[in-house]
């Protein structure tokens, strides 16, 4: 018979299951710490380097903590990026398409999930096929079409496709909404129909509230993808319109054209400062939406039928 102390120690270190014991929790926390550090390391490095002056950059001893807080890098980046005006334009071709794409794909997903019409499976398959095709395949036809419509070299070349369900990776968002609306109990729709609700009322008062996690997920992904997009923006916006990402992509040439800069040449710290300024809006949006995303999941406690 084992000593009571031995049983207590075994229970403490191993637990009833491996995940409940001290060793199991220690391994989980260590793994989470390593993964968290891998993701945070680039951001920590960018912050540290963006606050360095030229003396700290060339000093091999100064690695993580600068000898002083040097904010001139951020001032220079604000001037080079034309931050205020460029940020507003970036939001116009990011926030607006993300909202419109989320609305359009949700309506499409709801229609495919709820309405039993002939040929809907074929339409659904064709929509998913568009995601499998590389976007380079249909960029030339799109370019010619937008040129004939007169929306090339303007923000409408990005906003209008999102309005009609042709935005970035719209097929994925349609699939997400399709699965969410399929999981909603049919009995809720039938009860609403008995009470006299029409399809529009069922969609807005039952479908949309229950699918709030899908809406938040689709909006976050759409916002981030549009924000980081450079290929489509450089192709459709022309040479006169710049997003923050395009400004960063051509940072050296933009630096040479900027006025009111004390530095005669760019360096690594200035580029890191510019990158931090571009990342900041996305981080702010994610922090705000994360809270609503968790609340949306808590509210959606209905199992499918």
C-alpha positions as CSV (number, residue, x, y, z in Angstrom):
1,X,0.0,0.0,0.0
2,X,1.4,3.4,-1.0
3,X,2.1,6.0,1.6
4,X,-0.5,8.9,1.7
5,X,2.3,11.4,1.0
6,X,3.3,9.5,-2.1
7,X,-0.3,9.5,-3.4
8,X,-0.5,13.3,-2.7
9,X,2.7,14.0,-4.5
10,X,1.7,11.8,-7.5
11,X,-1.7,13.6,-7.6
12,X,0.1,17.0,-7.5
13,X,2.6,16.3,-10.2
14,X,0.5,14.0,-12.5
15,X,-3.1,14.7,-11.5
16,X,-6.0,12.5,-12.4
17,X,-5.2,13.3,-16.0
18,X,-1.9,14.6,-17.4
19,X,-3.4,18.0,-18.2
20,X,-4.5,18.5,-14.6
21,X,-1.1,17.8,-13.0
22,X,1.7,20.2,-12.3
23,X,3.9,18.7,-15.0
24,X,1.1,18.9,-17.6
25,X,0.3,22.5,-16.8
26,X,4.0,23.4,-16.8
27,X,4.4,21.9,-20.3
28,X,1.3,23.7,-21.5
29,X,2.4,27.1,-20.1
30,X,5.9,26.7,-21.4
31,X,4.6,25.9,-24.9
32,X,2.2,28.8,-24.8
33,X,5.0,31.1,-23.7
34,X,7.3,29.9,-26.5
35,X,4.5,30.4,-29.1
36,X,3.6,33.8,-27.7
37,X,7.2,34.9,-27.8
38,X,7.6,33.8,-31.5
39,X,4.6,36.0,-32.4
40,X,5.6,38.9,-30.2
41,X,9.3,38.9,-31.1
42,X,9.0,40.8,-34.4
43,X,6.8,43.5,-32.8
44,X,9.1,43.9,-29.8
45,X,12.1,44.2,-32.2
46,X,10.2,46.8,-34.3
47,X,9.3,48.9,-31.3
48,X,12.9,48.8,-29.9
49,X,14.5,49.7,-33.2
50,X,12.0,52.4,-34.1
51,X,13.0,54.3,-30.9
52,X,16.8,54.2,-31.7
53,X,18.8,57.1,-33.1
54,X,21.6,56.7,-35.5
55,X,24.2,56.4,-32.7
56,X,22.3,53.4,-31.2
57,X,21.9,51.8,-34.5
58,X,25.6,51.6,-35.2
59,X,26.5,50.7,-31.6
60,X,26.8,46.9,-31.4
61,X,26.3,47.0,-27.6
62,X,22.8,48.5,-27.9
63,X,20.5,45.7,-28.9
64,X,17.0,45.8,-27.3
65,X,16.9,48.9,-25.0
66,X,17.9,52.2,-26.7
67,X,20.0,54.6,-24.6
68,X,17.2,57.2,-25.1
69,X,13.7,57.5,-26.6
70,X,14.2,59.0,-30.1
71,X,10.8,60.0,-31.6
72,X,12.2,61.7,-34.6
73,X,11.9,58.4,-36.6
74,X,8.1,58.6,-36.1
75,X,7.9,62.2,-37.1
76,X,9.9,61.4,-40.3
77,X,7.7,58.4,-41.1
78,X,4.5,60.6,-40.6
79,X,5.9,63.0,-43.2
80,X,7.1,60.4,-45.7
81,X,3.8,58.4,-45.5
82,X,1.7,61.6,-45.6
83,X,0.0,59.7,-42.8
84,X,-3.2,61.7,-42.2
85,X,-4.4,61.9,-45.9
86,X,-3.1,58.4,-46.8
87,X,-4.7,56.8,-43.7
88,X,-8.1,58.2,-44.7
89,X,-7.8,56.9,-48.2
90,X,-6.5,53.5,-46.9
91,X,-9.6,53.3,-44.7
92,X,-11.8,54.2,-47.7
93,X,-10.5,51.2,-49.7
94,X,-10.3,48.9,-46.7
95,X,-13.1,49.6,-44.2
96,X,-15.8,50.3,-46.8
97,X,-15.1,47.2,-48.9
98,X,-14.8,45.0,-45.8
99,X,-18.3,46.2,-44.5
100,X,-19.9,45.8,-48.0
101,X,-18.3,42.4,-48.6
102,X,-19.5,41.1,-45.2
103,X,-23.1,42.2,-45.9
104,X,-23.1,40.8,-49.4
105,X,-21.6,37.5,-48.6
106,X,-23.9,37.0,-45.6
107,X,-27.0,37.5,-47.8
108,X,-25.5,35.1,-50.4
109,X,-24.7,32.5,-47.7
110,X,-28.2,32.8,-46.2
111,X,-29.9,32.3,-49.5
112,X,-27.8,29.2,-50.3
113,X,-28.4,27.7,-46.9
114,X,-32.1,28.5,-46.4
115,X,-33.8,28.5,-49.8
116,X,-34.4,25.2,-51.7
117,X,-34.1,26.4,-55.2
118,X,-33.0,24.4,-58.3
119,X,-29.4,24.7,-59.2
120,X,-28.2,26.2,-55.9
121,X,-25.6,23.4,-55.3
122,X,-24.1,24.1,-58.8
123,X,-24.0,27.9,-57.9
124,X,-22.4,27.1,-54.6
125,X,-19.7,24.9,-56.2
126,X,-19.0,27.6,-58.9
127,X,-18.6,30.1,-56.1
128,X,-16.1,27.9,-54.3
129,X,-14.2,27.3,-57.6
130,X,-13.5,31.0,-57.9
131,X,-11.5,30.8,-54.6
132,X,-9.3,28.0,-56.1
133,X,-8.4,30.0,-59.1
134,X,-5.3,32.3,-58.7
135,X,-6.4,35.9,-58.9
136,X,-3.8,36.6,-61.6
137,X,-6.0,34.5,-64.0
138,X,-8.8,37.0,-64.0
139,X,-6.9,40.3,-63.3
140,X,-6.6,41.2,-67.0
141,X,-10.3,40.8,-67.8
142,X,-11.1,42.8,-64.6
143,X,-8.6,45.5,-65.7
144,X,-10.2,45.8,-69.1
145,X,-13.8,45.7,-67.6
146,X,-13.0,48.5,-65.1
147,X,-11.3,50.5,-67.8
148,X,-14.5,50.4,-69.9
149,X,-16.6,51.2,-66.9
150,X,-14.4,54.2,-66.2
151,X,-13.7,53.2,-62.6
152,X,-10.0,52.4,-63.1
153,X,-7.5,54.6,-61.1
154,X,-10.1,55.3,-58.5
155,X,-11.3,53.8,-55.2
156,X,-14.5,52.5,-56.9
157,X,-12.4,49.8,-58.6
158,X,-12.0,48.2,-55.2
159,X,-15.3,49.2,-53.6
160,X,-17.7,48.1,-56.4
161,X,-16.5,44.5,-56.6
162,X,-16.9,44.1,-52.9
163,X,-20.4,45.5,-53.1
164,X,-21.4,42.7,-55.6
165,X,-19.7,39.8,-53.8
166,X,-16.5,39.9,-55.9
167,X,-14.1,41.1,-53.2
168,X,-11.0,39.5,-51.8
169,X,-11.7,35.8,-51.0
170,X,-15.5,36.3,-51.0
171,X,-16.1,32.6,-51.5
172,X,-14.6,31.8,-48.1
173,X,-16.9,34.2,-46.4
174,X,-19.9,32.8,-48.3
175,X,-18.9,29.4,-47.0
176,X,-18.6,30.6,-43.4
177,X,-22.0,32.2,-43.5
178,X,-23.5,29.2,-45.3
179,X,-22.3,26.9,-42.5
180,X,-23.5,29.2,-39.7
181,X,-27.0,29.6,-41.2
182,X,-27.2,25.9,-41.8
183,X,-26.5,25.2,-38.1
184,X,-29.4,27.5,-37.0
185,X,-32.5,25.4,-36.0
186,X,-35.1,25.2,-38.7
187,X,-37.7,25.3,-35.9
188,X,-36.9,29.0,-35.2
189,X,-37.7,29.9,-38.8
190,X,-40.9,27.8,-38.8
191,X,-42.1,29.4,-35.5
192,X,-41.4,32.9,-37.0
193,X,-43.4,32.0,-40.1
194,X,-46.3,30.8,-38.0
195,X,-46.2,34.2,-36.2
196,X,-46.5,35.9,-39.6
197,X,-42.9,36.9,-40.2
198,X,-41.7,37.2,-43.8
199,X,-38.3,36.0,-45.1
200,X,-36.7,39.5,-44.6
201,X,-37.9,39.7,-41.0
202,X,-36.6,36.1,-40.3
203,X,-33.2,37.1,-41.8
204,X,-32.8,40.3,-39.9
205,X,-34.3,39.3,-36.5
206,X,-33.2,35.7,-36.3
207,X,-30.5,34.9,-38.8
208,X,-28.3,38.0,-38.3
209,X,-28.3,38.0,-34.4
210,X,-27.5,34.3,-34.2
211,X,-24.7,34.6,-36.8
212,X,-23.0,37.6,-35.1
213,X,-19.7,35.6,-34.6
214,X,-19.6,34.9,-38.4
215,X,-20.2,38.6,-39.1
216,X,-17.3,39.6,-36.8
217,X,-15.0,36.9,-38.1
218,X,-15.7,37.8,-41.8
219,X,-15.3,41.5,-41.1
220,X,-12.0,41.1,-39.3
221,X,-10.5,38.8,-42.0
222,X,-11.8,41.0,-44.8
223,X,-10.4,44.2,-43.1
224,X,-7.0,42.7,-42.6
225,X,-6.8,41.3,-46.1
226,X,-7.8,44.5,-47.7
227,X,-5.4,46.5,-45.5
228,X,-2.4,44.3,-46.4
229,X,-3.3,44.1,-50.1
230,X,-0.7,45.6,-52.5
231,X,-1.1,43.6,-55.7
232,X,-4.7,44.7,-56.5
233,X,-4.2,48.2,-55.2
234,X,-1.1,48.8,-57.3
235,X,-2.9,47.4,-60.4
236,X,-6.2,49.3,-60.1
237,X,-5.4,52.5,-58.2
238,X,-2.7,53.6,-60.7
239,X,0.3,55.8,-59.9
240,X,-1.5,58.7,-58.3
241,X,-3.4,57.0,-55.5
242,X,-1.5,55.4,-52.6
243,X,-2.5,53.3,-49.6
244,X,-0.2,53.1,-46.6
245,X,1.0,49.7,-47.7
246,X,1.9,51.0,-51.2
247,X,3.7,53.9,-49.5
248,X,5.7,51.5,-47.4
249,X,6.4,49.3,-50.5
250,X,8.0,52.4,-52.2
251,X,9.3,53.9,-49.0
252,X,12.7,54.8,-50.4
253,X,11.3,56.8,-53.3
254,X,8.7,58.4,-51.1
255,X,11.4,59.4,-48.7
256,X,13.4,61.1,-51.5
257,X,10.2,63.1,-52.5
258,X,9.2,64.1,-49.0
259,X,9.8,67.6,-47.8
260,X,10.6,68.9,-44.3
261,X,12.8,65.9,-43.2
262,X,15.9,66.5,-41.2
263,X,17.6,63.2,-42.1
264,X,19.4,63.1,-45.4
265,X,18.9,59.4,-45.9
266,X,16.6,56.7,-44.6
267,X,17.7,53.9,-42.2
268,X,16.4,50.8,-40.6
269,X,14.9,52.7,-37.6
270,X,12.7,54.9,-39.8
271,X,11.4,51.9,-41.7
272,X,10.5,50.2,-38.5
273,X,8.7,53.3,-37.3
274,X,6.7,53.5,-40.5
275,X,5.8,49.8,-40.2
276,X,4.6,50.4,-36.7
277,X,2.4,53.3,-37.8
278,X,0.8,51.1,-40.5
279,X,0.2,48.2,-38.1
280,X,-1.3,50.3,-35.4
281,X,-4.8,50.8,-37.0
282,X,-5.2,47.0,-37.5
283,X,-4.2,46.3,-33.9
284,X,-6.7,48.9,-32.7
285,X,-9.6,47.4,-34.8
286,X,-8.7,43.9,-33.6
287,X,-8.6,44.8,-29.9
288,X,-12.0,46.4,-30.2
289,X,-13.6,43.7,-32.2
290,X,-12.1,40.9,-30.1
291,X,-14.3,41.8,-27.2
292,X,-17.4,41.8,-29.3
293,X,-16.3,38.5,-31.0
294,X,-16.2,36.7,-27.6
295,X,-19.5,38.2,-26.5
296,X,-21.0,37.1,-29.8
297,X,-19.9,33.5,-29.2
298,X,-21.3,33.5,-25.7
299,X,-24.7,34.7,-27.0
300,X,-24.8,32.0,-29.7
301,X,-25.6,29.0,-27.5
302,X,-28.0,27.3,-29.9
303,X,-27.2,23.8,-31.4
304,X,-28.1,23.0,-34.9
305,X,-30.6,20.5,-36.1
